[in-house]
Amino acid sequence: MKKREQFSRDRLHALYGHGHMQKDIAEILGVSPSTISRELARYGRKTWRYSAKRAGEDAKRKRENSKCTGMKIEGLPLLRSHIIAQLKLLRSPDEIAGRMRRECITPRVDKNAIYKWLYSPHGKKYCKYLCTKRVSKKKQSRLSKKVLIPDRISFRRRPTTQGLLHVEGDLFVSPISSGSTACGLLAVAQNEKLFVGSILPNKKHAVIVPAMQRVTNILSPDTYTLDNGIENVAHRQFGAQAYFCDKGSPWQKPYVEGGIGLVRRWFLPKGTDLSKVPDGVFQIQLNILNHKYRKSLGYKSAYEEALAHGIIQKIPRRLLSKAIAFR
């Protein structure tokens, strides 16, 4: 009687108690006779030994426990003790699972199973050993935001013809606690790793469109790869064909995400109020990054690579001297 309503169990109780045959009961309830036989076998075959109330409670308890979060870890005391001991040594679930795999420890679980166990009532008291001390999974609220991009084309349809200049673009923002709407625009040429951008007062269309048009004038890209933020609603005015990542998939534009990481690491760490950063200073910072030697470019700079491909004109040495002095 798996997943049947309690009403069906009540009818079974009444019909069987009044002497009806199992085959007749199955026909009335619209189930297989073997289903009736299995249900009755759990509680005996004598008249009135079957209890619909007891059967309903048992079925509910079994359903709740059949997929109990952390069931495997709770059911294996040695595995549970090992995980707890490693957590107390400030090991992350990823470290614990990876080490068990490396050392061929059996039975073992992956990091997701450990996290599920930690966030369950069984393991919640051990969440204090996590670096975040979080006791539940963080909700990804950004995925619920719905922004309609007109004429949106997936980045999967972006042309792959050799020689095209593909540019990825994105924004990084000030912390909410600062109350500032200022943000940074960064565009990165994929092959040359060249950074172009500016500090903007807000994300309004009247500000974003001219900023993206300046990027277009500097790089003359064939395509843009962007995310689904509201700032890109007016993408048709950017000056180049735009293609968009899947929702909630920033890894599909890795160059600009990595570029923002470099800017954060070297100059503007998270928590920086960008309204206090002059655009001239930001241009010097980008100039420094563009002149760093990159392993991915054979230890050439993005500036040298872009110059060799004719994307930009030679920058006067005095600007580079100012950048070095600023650093």
N, C-alpha and C positions, 0 to 999 in steps of 0.2 A: 504493500500500500504506500510505496514511496511517494512523497510529495502530494498525498491526497488530503482533502480537507477533513477536519474533525467530523463534519457532518456524515461523510462516508463511513467513518469508523463507528459512529453511532448507529447507522443503519445496519452495518455488519453485526454489531452487538445485538441489536433487536432481532434481526432475521435468524441468526444462528441460534440465539437463545430460544426461539420459538420452533426450532426443529427443522428449519429449511436446509436443503442440501447445498453443499458448497457450489455445485455447478449452477444451481438456480440463483444463488446469491451473486455469483460472478456475472450472470446474464443481467440481473437487475442493476448491478452497479456499473456494468459496462467494462469489466476488467477480465483478465485471464483467470481461469479456475486455479492455476498454480499460484497466482498472487494471493488469492484467498487462503489457500493451503499454507503458504509461508507465513502469512500474518497470524493465523490461528496457531501454528506450530510454536510460535514464540511464547505462548501463554497457556498451553495445554489444549486438549481436545474435548474435554467434558463440557456439557452445557453450562453456561454462565461463568465458566472460568475465564473467558475472554472479557476484558474491561476496556471499553473505548477510551475512557479517561486516562487510564494508566498507559495504554498504547500511545495516545497522543503525546503525553509527557515524555515517554521514553524516546519517541521519534524526534521530538524537538531537541532533547538533550544530545542525541546522537548526531543530529545535523550540526549543532553548535560545536561539538567536539571533534567532528570528522575533519574539519579544516582549521583546527585551532592554530593560531599564529604561534610559531615557535615550538610546535608539537615535537619535532624531531630532537631539538636541543633539550627540551624538558624530559623527553623519554630516554635520554642517554646520559646518565649521571657523570660519567667520566668526561664526555665531550663538554658538558655544561661546566664542570669544574675547571677544565682546561681554558675555556673561553673566559670565565670569570677571572682566573688567575692572570691571564694575559691582559685583560682590561685593567686590572689593578696595577699592572706595569706600564700603564698608559699606552698600550698598543691599540691602534685603530682596528675596526673590523676588517678593513682591507688588508692590513698587515697580518692579522691573525689568520684569515682565510688563505692568503698567499703563502704564508709560512707552512701551514698544514699541507697545502698542495705540494710545496717544494720538498718537504720532508716525508711525503707520502703517508701522512697520518690518516688512519681510517678508524671509525667513520669520520667524515668531515663535512662541512657545509661551506657555502660561499658567503661573501660579505653581505649580500642582500638578505639571506636567511638570518644572519646575525643581527642586522639592523631591525628586521621585523620582530625578532625575539626581544630585542632591547625596547622596542616601542610597544610591546605587549605588556599586559599586567604582570607576566612572569619575570620579565627582565628590566622593567622600568626603573627599579631601584639602583641598577648598575649604570644608568645613563650618566650619572655624575662623573664617571671615569672617561667619558668622551670629551674631546677638546671643546666641542660646542655646548656640552651639557644639555643638549636639546632632548626632550622626552617624547617628541612626536615628529613625524615627517614634516618638513617645511613645505608649506603650500606654495605652488608656483602661480601666484595671482596674475602674473603678466599674461599667462596663456588664456585667461578668460576675457581679456580685452578684445573687443571686436572693432577693428578699423577697416573700413571698406576702401580699398585702393582701386580707383577707376583704371580700367584697361590693364589690370595686373597680369603680368606674364611670368611664369615660373622660370627660375634660373636654369632649370633643366633644358629649356628651349633656347638657351643662349648659344649663339653660333660658335663653332669651334675652329673656324678658318684660321690658319696660321698667319701671323702678322697683325692680327687685331689687337688693339690696346684695351684690355679689360681693367676697369677700376672698381674697387669696392669702397663703399662709403658708409659711415655710421656716426652717431653722436655719442658723447659721454657727458654726463651731467654733474651739476653740483649736488651736494647732499640735501635731502629734504629738510633736515634740521636747520640749514642755513637760511631757508626761506627764499633763496635766490633761484631765478629762472634761467640764469646764464648756463650755457652749454658749450662744448667744444665740438667742432666739425672736423672729422679726419677722413681723407680720401687717400687710398693707397693703390698705386699701379701694381698689378699682380706680379708681373715678371721682373720689373725693375726695383720693386720694394720702395718706390719713391713716395714720400709723405707730402701731402698738401692739405692745408686746413686753415681754420680761423676760430677765434673765440666769438661767440654770438650772444646777444642779450637774451634771446628766448628762442622757442621752436616754432614761431608763427610763420605762416607761408610767406609773408612779406619780407621776412628775414632769411629764411632758408633758400628761397628761389635765387636771389642775387648771389648768395654765397656759393651755391652749386654752379651757377653760371660762371663765376670766377674760376672755379676748379676746371670747368670745361674749357675756358679760354687758356688756362695754363697747360693742361695735359692733352687737350683735344682727344678724349677717349672715344672709342667706338661703342662701348657698352658700360653701364653701371650695374653693379650688383648691390642691392639694398635690402633692408629688412622691412617689416610691415608696419612700422611706426607711422603715427599720424603726420609726422613732419614730411613724409614722402608722398602725400596725397597729390601734390602738384608736380609730380615727377615729369610730366610731359613738357614742362617748361625748363627742365634742367639743361637741355641742349644735346642730349645723347639718349639712346634707347636704354630704358631701365628694365632690369629683370629682378625678381624678388625671391628671397629665400622662403622655405616653408615656415609656417608659424611656429615660434618657439624653437628655432633651429639656428642659433648664431654661429655654430661651427661650420655652416655652409659658406661663410665668408671669413675664412681663417686669417687672411692677410691683414684686414683692418682690425680684427679682434686682437691679433698679436701686436699690431701697431699701437693700439690704445693701451695694451699692457706695457709696452716700452715707454710710452709717454707717462703713464702712471708710475712706473718703477723709477724713472730717471728724474722727473720734474714735478709732476702733479699727482701726488698720491691720493687715494680715495679719501674723501672728507675735505678736499680743497674747495673753497668757495671760488668758482671760476669768474665771478663778477669782479674779483680783486686781481685778476690776471690780465694785464694789458695785452691786446692782440699783438703788438710789436714784440713783446717778450716771448709770446707763444711762437711767433715766426722764427725767432732766434733758436728756440728749443728744437723746432722741426729741422732747422738748418744743421744743428749739431747731429741729430739722428741721421739725417740724410748723408752726412759725411763720415759716419762710422763704417768701418770695414765689416762686411757681413760674410759669415761662413757660407751661407746659402748662395752668395754671389761670387764665390771663389776668392773671398777676402778683398773684394772691390767694394766701393761704397755705392749706395743707391744713386748718388749724384753722378758718379763716373758712368754707371750703367745707363742712366737716363740720357746723359750727354752723348754716349756712344750710339744710342738708338735715335738720336735727334728729337727727343721728346722735349727737352728744355735747352735754353741757351746758357752759355757759360756765366756763372755767378762771379761778380767781382771779388777779388781776394779780401778786400776790406770788410765785406760782410762776414766772411768766414772768420776773420780776425776778431770781429766783435763777438761772434758766437763763442769762440774759444775763451775770450776774456770774461764773458758772462758766465760760462761754466766754471 
